[in-house]
Amino acid sequence: MPDDLIARLPKSELHLHIEGTLEPEMMFEMAARNAVEIPYNSVEELRAAYSFANLQEFLDLYYQGMNVLLHEQDFYELTLAYFQRARNDNVRHAEIFFDPQAHTNRGVPFATVINGITRGQQEAAAQLGVTSKLILCFLRDLSADAAMATFEEALVYRNQFVGIGLDSAELGHPPSKFADVFAQAKNEGFLLVAHAGEEGPSAYVREAIDVLGVHRIDHGNRSLDDPELVSDLAASGIALTVCPLSNHKLGVVDDLPSHPLAEMLERGLLVTVNSDDPAYFGGYVNANYRALRDALVLDDVTLVELARNSFRASFLTEEEKARHLAEVDTLAAAEGIRPVARSAAS
């Protein structure tokens, strides 16, 4: 569109896997630098492989690509490259996931991973003005004991991450499987999030809230299957970090016009728009906003609402949220757009 409000709106991104920003060009560059063989002859051939029927098919390629990440410099470059793209999308703050088990299980030290990511975060804040927080995710298809061991190892680096999460293959791995490690993390003062209700049922969302005590739900599409759960989410203000292009690419929704975001908003849920694994799913955060705008015919009022939600649902301080929200509202006022706030959270 000639006058793209989405490009001008300040926003936060709250559902982003840093390993999922590994673009094919960077993968080839790191493979050559680190002498890692990959089963593709060109960037074009690799991009052609980015066709998935479901979450597991995506994960198989996702973990294969990670093999090129070996050194602290690799994680630093990966992280900074994401923030450069995010800043181009007018992202002012991001809360990013990383999967330490996917690296330590192949012999990469925990310190190598987290120190490289932290360097990238620090440079993004200093040079690009994009703040961020880091969330450690456990791979739910591994054991609960493995998650606890990872968490205990991570405590040495507790000043470098603010929360824990749960990702990877959802079906057959309910949130309750990880009740002990989430309880321990809560006792240590960490924030709690979990992927739930993407491919798994609404009962997984309920477990994430009632058993794990999460502060935010990642995805949460299937929440709409349970009217009581929807009412509880609306009343509590627990946010859903929705990822439309990811949902479409992985077959969670048949097409974008049938994406549930509009219904979620109408039912009073605090919904945000995010890119998930943008190198694999066809677009960073603005591309996700535009895809939903076009598919669901979202008006400017709703786009402003989504931008506001992205800060309201963040783990920023109330003062920091207020500063970002004021910037969104100033832009909206200049455009003659009166923002709305349909969800219960303030």
C-alpha positions as CSV (number, residue, x, y, z in Angstrom):
1,M,0.0,0.0,0.0
2,P,1.3,3.5,-0.8
3,D,0.6,4.8,2.7
4,D,1.7,1.9,5.0
5,L,0.6,2.5,8.6
6,I,2.2,-0.8,9.5
7,A,5.7,0.3,8.6
8,R,5.3,3.5,10.7
9,L,3.8,1.9,13.8
10,P,6.2,1.3,16.7
11,K,5.8,-2.3,17.9
12,S,7.2,-5.1,20.0
13,E,7.8,-8.7,19.0
14,L,7.2,-11.3,21.7
15,H,7.3,-14.6,19.9
16,L,10.6,-15.0,18.0
17,H,13.0,-18.0,18.0
18,I,16.4,-16.6,17.3
19,E,17.5,-19.9,15.6
20,G,14.5,-19.4,13.3
21,T,16.1,-16.3,11.9
22,L,18.9,-18.2,10.2
23,E,18.5,-17.1,6.6
24,P,19.8,-19.5,3.9
25,E,22.5,-17.0,2.9
26,M,23.9,-16.9,6.5
27,M,23.6,-20.7,6.8
28,F,25.7,-21.2,3.7
29,E,28.2,-18.6,4.9
30,M,28.6,-20.2,8.3
31,A,28.7,-23.7,6.8
32,A,31.7,-22.7,4.7
33,R,33.4,-20.9,7.6
34,N,32.9,-23.7,10.1
35,A,33.5,-26.6,7.6
36,V,30.0,-28.0,8.2
37,E,28.4,-30.0,5.3
38,I,24.8,-29.2,4.5
39,P,22.8,-31.3,2.0
40,Y,22.1,-28.4,-0.4
41,N,24.1,-27.0,-3.3
42,S,22.7,-23.5,-3.3
43,V,20.7,-20.9,-1.5
44,E,17.9,-21.4,-4.0
45,E,17.9,-25.2,-3.4
46,L,17.7,-24.7,0.3
47,R,14.8,-22.2,0.0
48,A,12.9,-24.7,-2.1
49,A,13.2,-27.1,0.8
50,Y,11.2,-24.7,3.0
51,S,8.0,-26.5,2.3
52,F,6.4,-28.2,5.3
53,A,3.2,-30.2,5.8
54,N,3.3,-30.0,9.6
55,L,5.3,-28.9,12.6
56,Q,7.5,-32.0,12.7
57,E,8.6,-31.6,9.1
58,F,9.6,-28.0,9.8
59,L,11.5,-29.1,13.0
60,D,13.6,-31.6,11.1
61,L,14.9,-28.9,8.8
62,Y,15.2,-26.4,11.6
63,Y,17.5,-28.6,13.7
64,Q,19.5,-29.5,10.6
65,G,20.2,-25.9,9.9
66,M,21.4,-25.3,13.5
67,N,24.4,-27.5,12.8
68,V,26.3,-24.5,11.3
69,L,26.1,-22.6,14.6
70,L,29.2,-23.5,16.5
71,H,31.0,-20.5,17.9
72,E,30.1,-17.5,19.9
73,Q,30.6,-15.3,16.9
74,D,28.0,-17.3,15.0
75,F,25.3,-16.7,17.7
76,Y,26.3,-13.0,17.9
77,E,26.0,-12.5,14.1
78,L,22.7,-14.4,14.0
79,T,21.2,-12.3,16.8
80,L,22.4,-8.9,15.5
81,A,21.1,-9.8,12.0
82,Y,17.7,-10.3,13.4
83,F,17.7,-7.0,15.3
84,Q,18.8,-5.2,12.2
85,R,15.7,-6.6,10.3
86,A,13.5,-5.9,13.3
87,R,14.6,-2.3,13.5
88,N,13.7,-1.9,9.8
89,D,10.2,-3.1,10.8
90,N,10.1,-0.4,13.5
91,V,10.4,-3.0,16.3
92,R,11.4,-1.1,19.4
93,H,11.5,-4.1,21.8
94,A,11.8,-7.9,21.4
95,E,11.5,-10.8,23.7
96,I,13.3,-13.7,22.0
97,F,13.5,-17.4,22.6
98,F,16.6,-19.6,22.4
99,D,16.9,-23.4,22.6
100,P,20.1,-24.3,24.5
101,Q,19.4,-28.1,24.4
102,A,19.5,-28.0,20.6
103,H,23.1,-26.8,20.9
104,T,24.5,-28.4,24.0
105,N,23.2,-31.8,22.8
106,R,25.6,-31.5,19.8
107,G,28.5,-30.4,21.9
108,V,28.3,-26.6,21.8
109,P,28.8,-25.2,25.3
110,F,26.0,-23.3,27.0
111,A,28.3,-20.3,27.5
112,T,29.0,-20.1,23.8
113,V,25.3,-19.9,23.0
114,I,24.1,-17.4,25.6
115,N,27.2,-15.2,25.5
116,G,26.9,-14.8,21.7
117,I,23.3,-14.0,21.9
118,T,23.8,-11.5,24.7
119,R,26.5,-9.7,22.8
120,G,24.1,-9.3,19.9
121,Q,21.4,-8.0,22.2
122,Q,23.8,-5.5,23.8
123,E,24.9,-4.2,20.4
124,A,21.3,-3.9,19.2
125,A,20.4,-1.8,22.2
126,A,23.5,0.4,21.9
127,Q,23.6,0.8,18.1
128,L,20.0,0.3,16.9
129,G,18.0,1.4,19.9
130,V,16.1,-1.9,20.1
131,T,15.8,-3.3,23.6
132,S,15.3,-7.0,24.3
133,K,14.8,-9.8,26.8
134,L,15.9,-13.4,26.5
135,I,13.8,-16.4,27.3
136,L,15.2,-19.9,27.6
137,C,13.0,-22.6,26.1
138,F,13.0,-26.3,26.8
139,L,12.5,-28.8,24.0
140,R,9.3,-30.5,25.1
141,D,10.0,-33.7,23.1
142,L,13.0,-34.3,25.4
143,S,12.6,-35.5,29.0
144,A,11.6,-33.4,32.0
145,D,14.8,-34.5,33.7
146,A,16.8,-33.0,30.7
147,A,14.9,-29.7,31.1
148,M,15.7,-29.6,34.8
149,A,19.4,-30.3,34.1
150,T,19.4,-27.5,31.5
151,F,17.8,-25.1,33.9
152,E,20.2,-25.9,36.7
153,E,23.2,-25.3,34.3
154,A,21.6,-22.0,33.1
155,L,21.4,-20.5,36.6
156,V,25.0,-19.5,36.4
157,Y,23.9,-17.1,33.6
158,R,20.6,-16.0,35.3
159,N,21.4,-12.3,34.7
160,Q,21.3,-12.9,31.0
161,F,17.7,-14.3,30.6
162,V,14.5,-13.3,32.3
163,G,12.2,-16.3,31.7
164,I,11.7,-19.9,30.6
165,G,9.5,-21.3,27.9
166,L,8.4,-24.5,26.3
167,D,8.6,-25.2,22.5
168,S,9.2,-27.9,19.8
169,A,6.9,-30.8,19.0
170,E,3.7,-30.2,21.0
171,L,1.5,-33.3,20.3
172,G,2.0,-35.9,23.0
173,H,4.0,-33.6,25.3
174,P,1.5,-31.8,27.5
175,P,2.7,-28.8,29.6
176,S,2.2,-30.8,32.8
177,K,5.1,-32.9,31.9
178,F,7.3,-30.0,32.9
179,A,5.5,-28.9,36.1
180,D,8.6,-29.4,38.3
181,V,11.0,-27.3,36.3
182,F,8.5,-24.5,35.9
183,A,7.8,-24.6,39.7
184,Q,11.6,-24.3,40.3
185,A,11.9,-21.5,37.8
186,K,9.0,-19.6,39.5
187,N,10.7,-20.0,42.8
188,E,13.9,-18.5,41.3
189,G,11.9,-15.5,40.2
190,F,11.8,-16.1,36.4
191,L,8.9,-15.2,34.1
192,L,7.0,-18.2,32.6
193,V,5.7,-18.7,29.1
194,A,4.8,-21.8,27.0
195,H,3.8,-22.8,23.5
196,A,0.3,-24.3,23.8
197,G,-2.7,-24.8,21.6
198,E,-0.8,-24.6,18.3
199,E,-1.2,-28.2,17.1
200,G,-2.1,-29.4,20.6
201,P,-5.7,-29.1,22.1
202,S,-7.1,-26.3,24.2
203,A,-6.5,-28.5,27.2
204,Y,-2.8,-27.8,26.8
205,V,-3.5,-24.1,27.1
206,R,-5.5,-24.8,30.3
207,E,-2.6,-26.9,31.7
208,A,0.0,-24.2,30.9
209,I,-2.1,-21.7,32.9
210,D,-3.3,-23.9,35.8
211,V,-0.4,-26.3,36.2
212,L,2.7,-24.3,35.0
213,G,1.4,-20.8,36.0
214,V,2.5,-19.1,32.8
215,H,2.3,-15.4,32.4
216,R,1.8,-15.6,28.6
217,I,0.7,-18.2,26.0
218,D,2.6,-18.7,22.8
219,H,0.2,-19.3,19.9
220,G,-3.0,-20.4,21.7
221,N,-5.1,-20.8,18.6
222,R,-7.0,-23.7,19.9
223,S,-8.1,-21.7,23.0
224,L,-11.2,-20.8,21.0
225,D,-12.4,-24.4,21.3
226,D,-13.2,-23.9,25.0
227,P,-15.6,-21.0,25.8
228,E,-14.8,-21.2,29.5
229,L,-11.1,-20.9,28.7
230,V,-11.7,-17.9,26.5
231,S,-13.6,-16.2,29.3
232,D,-10.8,-16.9,31.7
233,L,-8.1,-15.6,29.3
234,A,-10.1,-12.4,28.7
235,A,-10.7,-11.8,32.4
236,S,-7.0,-12.5,33.4
237,G,-5.4,-10.6,30.5
238,I,-3.0,-13.5,29.8
239,A,-1.7,-12.6,26.3
240,L,-1.6,-14.8,23.2
241,T,1.5,-14.4,21.0
242,V,0.0,-15.3,17.6
243,C,2.1,-16.1,14.5
244,P,0.0,-16.0,11.3
245,L,2.5,-16.8,8.6
246,S,3.8,-19.7,10.7
247,N,0.3,-20.9,11.3
248,H,-0.4,-21.0,7.6
249,K,2.9,-22.5,6.6
250,L,2.6,-25.3,9.1
251,G,-1.1,-26.0,8.3
252,V,-2.4,-24.8,11.7
253,V,-4.9,-22.8,9.6
254,D,-6.0,-23.7,6.1
255,D,-5.6,-20.2,4.9
256,L,-5.1,-16.7,6.3
257,P,-8.7,-15.6,5.8
258,S,-9.7,-18.3,8.3
259,H,-7.1,-17.2,10.9
260,P,-8.8,-16.8,14.3
261,L,-7.1,-13.5,15.2
262,A,-10.1,-11.3,14.5
263,E,-12.4,-13.6,16.6
264,M,-9.8,-13.5,19.4
265,L,-9.9,-9.7,19.4
266,E,-13.7,-9.7,19.3
267,R,-13.8,-12.0,22.3
268,G,-11.7,-9.7,24.4
269,L,-8.3,-11.6,24.2
270,L,-5.0,-9.8,24.4
271,V,-3.6,-10.8,21.1
272,T,-0.2,-9.9,19.6
273,V,1.3,-10.5,16.1
274,N,4.7,-12.1,15.7
275,S,6.9,-13.8,13.2
276,D,8.0,-17.0,15.1
277,D,10.7,-18.4,12.7
278,P,10.7,-15.8,10.0
279,A,13.5,-17.2,7.9
280,Y,11.5,-20.4,7.4
281,F,8.0,-19.0,7.3
282,G,8.2,-16.2,4.8
283,G,8.4,-12.9,6.6
284,Y,9.4,-10.9,9.6
285,V,6.9,-9.1,11.8
286,N,5.6,-6.4,9.4
287,A,5.0,-9.1,6.8
288,N,2.8,-10.9,9.3
289,Y,0.9,-7.7,10.0
290,R,0.4,-7.0,6.3
291,A,-0.7,-10.6,5.6
292,L,-3.4,-10.4,8.3
293,R,-4.5,-6.9,7.3
294,D,-5.1,-8.1,3.7
295,A,-6.6,-11.5,4.6
296,L,-8.9,-10.3,7.4
297,V,-9.5,-6.8,6.0
298,L,-8.2,-5.2,9.3
299,D,-8.8,-1.5,9.6
300,D,-6.3,1.0,10.9
301,V,-8.0,1.1,14.3
302,T,-7.3,-2.7,14.7
303,L,-3.7,-2.3,13.5
304,V,-3.1,0.3,16.1
305,E,-4.7,-1.9,18.7
306,L,-2.3,-4.8,17.8
307,A,0.7,-2.5,18.1
308,R,-0.5,-1.3,21.5
309,N,-1.1,-5.0,22.5
310,S,2.5,-5.8,21.6
311,F,3.7,-3.5,24.3
312,R,0.9,-4.2,26.8
313,A,1.7,-7.9,26.7
314,S,5.5,-7.4,27.0
315,F,7.6,-7.9,30.1
316,L,8.7,-4.3,30.1
317,T,8.2,-2.2,33.2
318,E,5.0,-0.2,33.5
319,E,7.0,3.0,32.9
320,E,8.6,1.6,29.7
321,K,5.2,0.4,28.5
322,A,3.7,3.8,29.0
323,R,6.5,5.4,27.0
324,H,6.0,3.1,24.0
325,L,2.2,3.3,24.2
326,A,2.4,7.1,24.2
327,E,4.4,6.9,21.0
328,V,1.8,4.7,19.3
329,D,-1.0,6.9,20.5
330,T,0.8,10.0,19.2
331,L,1.1,8.5,15.8
332,A,-2.6,7.3,15.9
333,A,-3.8,10.8,16.9
334,A,-1.8,12.4,14.0
335,E,-3.5,9.9,11.7
336,G,-7.0,10.6,13.1
337,I,-7.2,7.0,14.5
338,R,-8.7,6.6,17.9
339,P,-7.2,3.4,19.5
340,V,-9.4,0.9,21.3
341,A,-8.5,-1.6,24.1
342,R,-10.9,-4.5,24.1
343,S,-9.0,-6.9,26.4
344,A,-9.2,-6.8,30.2
345,A,-5.5,-6.2,30.8
346,S,-4.5,-2.5,31.2
